[in-house]
Amino acid sequence: MKNTVIKLDEEYADEFWRLRMNLLKELGEINAETDIYKLESASKQYYLAHINKDLICWGIKYESELVATGSMCLFQRIPYEENLVGLEGYILNIYTAPDFRRKGRANDILDEIISYASQIHVKRLWLNSSECGKNLYSIRGFTVKDNEMELFL
């Protein structure tokens, strides 16, 4: 049975944050030194300023609770040979609450993201995946690229 995927808007800021915080905890990206209040405030401010502009989010509800989510940040870059329009989407925060896993929710959200991206002519989707998520993405044709580097300033 296919899950009903909904597009999120401003009213979902608190639920978006709740699932994002759970994801960050599971990934070990929040620890005892993390200022949860600052992170929550910054995340909600970003969400409210960008939702349905350059941040598109989807979710699946069970009864009245959001139990799964996924996001795509859109950005325009200088065109290059493989992407002459330059529009790209960065997929992040695909997460399902533990009690609601193994029912295709992440699959359905990812399918919705890919479909939406295609409709608006995004030419490149990319992401960073946890080990648990790699199969989800590889089944849909995502390939591993090991050439990314980063610098935090």
Summary of the structure (lengths in Angstrom):
residues: 153
radius of gyration: 15.7
end to end distance: 46.0
largest distance: 46.0
contacts: 392
relative contact order: 0.15
helix: 38%
strand: 26%
